[in-house]
Amino acid sequence: MESVSDEPALSVVVTIHDEETQLEACLSRLDFADELVLVLDRCTDGSKEIALRFTERLVEGAWELEGQRRNAGIDAATGDWIFEVDADERVPEALGREIRETIAQAAPGYFLVPFENYVGGRLVRYGWGGSWGVMAAPRLFSRGAKRWGEQRVHPALALEGRKRWLKTAVVHHVDANVSDMLERLDRYTELRAADLRDGRARMSPFPWTLRRSLSRFLKCYLSRKGYREGRMGFAIALMAALYPLISHLKAELDPPADD
């Protein structure tokens, strides 16, 4: 991809696993970048064919951990600044313009990008958090300012440099419906339980986990105003509360999966 200006070079990194149903909608909005890098993690569908319509900068492989494949994409990017996008996200034109304008003058560091989170066709503004959705994340960063950790789910981040904010939000299609939420809860808790078993995450006493679950529900539903979303806000607060509790129970009671 040719440079769109004389400004610092911008790489966009997208990490995917079998995302053919939504990949084109994501990639078609990224033409503001100088370079597009796609990390294909064990893709068995048509994702590679779609990706090649937008870039030849493909990184293919099989990574055990989320952080490993995300770091592989960061390492493959050549730009002065890197912007990470997931396949279920859409970047508005206004955000692309803001990113280009921002990096033209910015000192090294990172920027938190706000999120507009959708469940189905509904924009859900309130209640996210507690490892169940985010309202902002450090997606734009200068080279060397961000590394992902070694956990299986919600990897820790190592960030360097000055912290700042962008104004324009990424559009994030989180789940299609409540059934998708429950499937995601089961998937996330399986991975978290594995982290708890092998020490990648700290296993707290069960009473503390119970208190943490209640605290997360109250924080999402009350402090983060999930109640303003009605039943949807209740559902999101409930998922945030169940995440540490079910992870703990799986780690204690379920046999570990075979390697």
Secondary structure, 3 states (H helix, E strand, C coil): CCCCCCCCCEEEEEEECCCCCCHHHHHCCCCCCCEEEEEEECCCCCHHHHHHCCCCCEEEECCCCHHHHHHHHHHHCCCCEEEEEECCEECCHHHHHHHHHHHCCCCCEEEEEEEEEEECCEEECCCCECCECCCEEEEEEECCCEEECCCCCCCCEEECCEEEECCCCEEEEEECCHHHHHHHHHHHHHHHHHHHHHCCCCCCCHHHHHHHHHHHHHHHHHHCCHHHHCHHHHHHHHHHHHHHHHHHHHHHHCCCCCC
